[in-house]
Every structure is written in C-alpha cells, then in structure tokens.
Amino acid sequence: MPIILRLDRVMADRKMSLNELSERVGVANVNLSKLKNGHVSAIRFSTLEAICEVLNCQPGDILEYQKPE
C-alpha cells in the first residue's frame, strides 16, 4: 500500500495514549487502533481534521505517500 500511516509516531511525539486521543477526538478506541495500525482503507476528512486539531499537526504528519517500486 503506497499510503503509510504515521499516527503512532505523532502520538508518541505528543506523549498521547490511544485512550486519550479517542476521548478527545470522539472516535471509538477500536477505530483509532485500526487507523494507528494501518488496517483501514479510508479515513473521513472530519476524523482527520479532529485528529490534527487534537495532536496539533498537519495531515502530512500522519499520512505519507510512498511510491511503489
């Protein structure tokens, strides 16, 4: 998959747990866990916006495009 999710890295940089992020974003813990571990095929812009607001980051901090070889 050419899109790599870096949510775990950003969360670690901010010293924020999955439970805290879940509460502050308003998204179920299990759904954020799937996102964090790269087990999703899509993300809503509203969810991405909320995550970026809580983590004080840009979408590019969480999502990375890697060109297929």
Backbone bond lengths (Angstrom), bond angles and torsions (degrees), N, CA, C in turn:
res aa  C-N    CA-C-N  psi(-1)  N-CA   C-N-CA  omega(-1)  CA-C   N-CA-C  phi
1 M - - - 1.443 - - 1.531 108.81 -
2 P 1.314 117.58 125.99 1.466 120.10 -175.28 1.534 114.85 -76.77
3 I 1.351 119.34 -10.97 1.460 121.63 175.97 1.522 108.45 -100.08
4 I 1.326 116.10 123.10 1.455 122.16 -179.83 1.519 108.45 -108.61
5 L 1.314 116.12 132.45 1.460 121.41 179.27 1.521 109.71 -93.82
6 R 1.312 115.80 128.68 1.465 122.43 -178.40 1.527 112.10 -113.70
7 L 1.323 116.89 24.14 1.455 120.88 -178.06 1.521 111.49 -58.24
8 D 1.324 117.34 -40.43 1.467 120.47 -179.27 1.522 111.56 -60.34
9 R 1.323 116.89 -39.57 1.465 121.67 -179.71 1.529 111.19 -66.53
10 V 1.339 115.97 -44.11 1.459 119.88 -179.57 1.529 110.47 -66.71
11 M 1.324 116.24 -40.69 1.462 120.05 177.36 1.531 110.57 -61.47
12 A 1.307 117.47 -42.76 1.467 121.48 179.50 1.531 110.47 -64.20
13 D 1.333 116.81 -41.53 1.466 120.77 177.96 1.524 111.44 -60.37
14 R 1.348 116.09 -34.83 1.470 121.29 -178.14 1.536 111.99 -91.90
15 K 1.349 115.47 -0.72 1.472 121.68 -178.18 1.531 111.04 53.97
16 M 1.337 115.26 47.05 1.458 120.95 -178.57 1.519 109.69 -116.51
17 S 1.322 115.64 132.33 1.459 120.92 178.98 1.524 110.21 -81.43
18 L 1.315 115.01 163.15 1.457 121.03 177.39 1.521 110.45 -62.59
19 N 1.333 117.06 -39.88 1.461 120.66 179.16 1.527 111.40 -62.78
20 E 1.313 117.51 -43.85 1.460 120.76 179.78 1.525 110.92 -65.18
21 L 1.328 116.47 -44.67 1.465 120.15 178.83 1.515 110.38 -61.41
22 S 1.316 117.24 -42.64 1.455 122.45 179.21 1.524 111.10 -58.24
23 E 1.319 116.83 -46.84 1.462 121.42 179.33 1.514 111.96 -63.20
24 R 1.323 116.37 -44.68 1.468 120.40 -175.06 1.522 112.74 -74.49
25 V 1.338 117.10 -30.52 1.464 121.19 -179.95 1.524 110.98 -85.37
26 G 1.337 116.41 -30.58 1.452 119.82 -177.73 1.516 112.96 84.39
27 V 1.321 116.17 29.50 1.464 122.90 178.53 1.529 107.09 -120.37
28 A 1.312 116.07 141.00 1.462 120.79 -178.14 1.529 110.98 -56.02
29 N 1.313 114.96 140.83 1.454 122.85 179.47 1.529 111.36 -52.87
30 V 1.325 117.14 -43.34 1.473 120.97 -177.94 1.534 110.90 -64.15
31 N 1.327 117.44 -36.21 1.465 119.96 179.37 1.523 111.81 -70.81
32 L 1.324 116.49 -39.52 1.465 119.05 176.25 1.520 111.04 -68.05
33 S 1.318 117.34 -33.35 1.457 121.02 177.20 1.527 110.06 -63.19
34 K 1.329 116.68 -43.46 1.464 120.52 177.39 1.523 110.66 -62.02
35 L 1.317 116.56 -41.55 1.459 120.91 178.76 1.526 110.32 -64.55
36 K 1.305 116.32 -46.31 1.466 122.11 -179.58 1.527 111.65 -59.26
37 N 1.334 116.32 -36.94 1.465 120.74 -176.84 1.523 113.54 -93.37
38 G 1.326 116.90 4.60 1.461 120.50 175.42 1.515 114.43 76.25
39 H 1.338 117.51 23.33 1.457 120.83 -178.92 1.520 112.16 -101.05
40 V 1.332 116.85 39.91 1.459 122.08 177.60 1.524 108.74 -131.47
41 S 1.325 115.54 156.20 1.465 119.30 177.35 1.517 111.57 -111.20
42 A 1.350 117.57 -5.13 1.459 121.40 179.95 1.524 109.49 -157.17
43 I 1.322 115.41 159.67 1.463 121.88 174.22 1.520 107.50 -142.41
44 R 1.310 116.74 137.64 1.463 121.08 177.74 1.522 108.80 -73.43
45 F 1.328 115.17 144.35 1.459 119.23 177.41 1.526 110.92 -61.23
46 S 1.324 117.47 -35.34 1.469 120.02 179.74 1.530 110.51 -64.17
47 T 1.327 117.27 -37.68 1.463 121.05 177.31 1.521 110.34 -68.88
48 L 1.319 116.93 -44.70 1.465 121.43 178.54 1.520 110.47 -61.08
49 E 1.329 116.44 -41.78 1.458 120.86 178.71 1.528 111.11 -62.36
50 A 1.322 117.28 -44.36 1.465 121.30 -179.88 1.527 111.17 -64.61
51 I 1.325 117.05 -41.91 1.464 120.97 178.29 1.527 110.27 -62.18
52 C 1.329 116.42 -45.33 1.468 120.30 -179.92 1.522 111.62 -63.94
53 E 1.332 116.48 -37.00 1.461 119.80 178.61 1.521 110.75 -65.39
54 V 1.327 116.93 -47.08 1.460 121.01 -178.13 1.529 111.33 -66.94
55 L 1.326 117.17 -41.15 1.468 120.83 -177.81 1.528 113.35 -87.39
56 N 1.347 115.75 -2.69 1.465 120.87 -178.84 1.532 110.79 51.93
57 C 1.330 114.74 57.27 1.461 120.49 -178.44 1.529 110.23 -140.61
58 Q 1.296 116.42 178.30 1.452 123.69 176.75 1.530 109.02 -105.08
59 P 1.342 118.05 155.91 1.468 119.40 177.93 1.531 112.82 -54.56
60 G 1.319 116.49 -34.04 1.462 120.53 179.29 1.521 113.63 -67.13
61 D 1.324 117.15 -16.96 1.464 120.74 175.43 1.523 110.64 -75.26
62 I 1.336 115.65 -25.31 1.465 121.80 -176.12 1.524 112.02 -99.97
63 L 1.327 115.80 -35.06 1.465 120.90 -176.77 1.517 110.27 -111.76
64 E 1.312 115.53 135.59 1.460 120.48 178.49 1.530 109.23 -133.06
65 Y 1.322 116.11 133.82 1.454 121.03 176.83 1.510 108.74 -94.01
66 Q 1.326 115.46 128.33 1.463 120.48 177.01 1.525 107.42 -120.03
67 K 1.308 115.38 119.02 1.453 121.41 -178.65 1.521 111.03 -62.51
68 P 1.342 116.99 128.79 1.471 119.39 177.86 1.529 111.13 -63.55
69 E 1.296 115.31 143.98 1.474 119.15 -179.66 1.502 111.68 -89.54
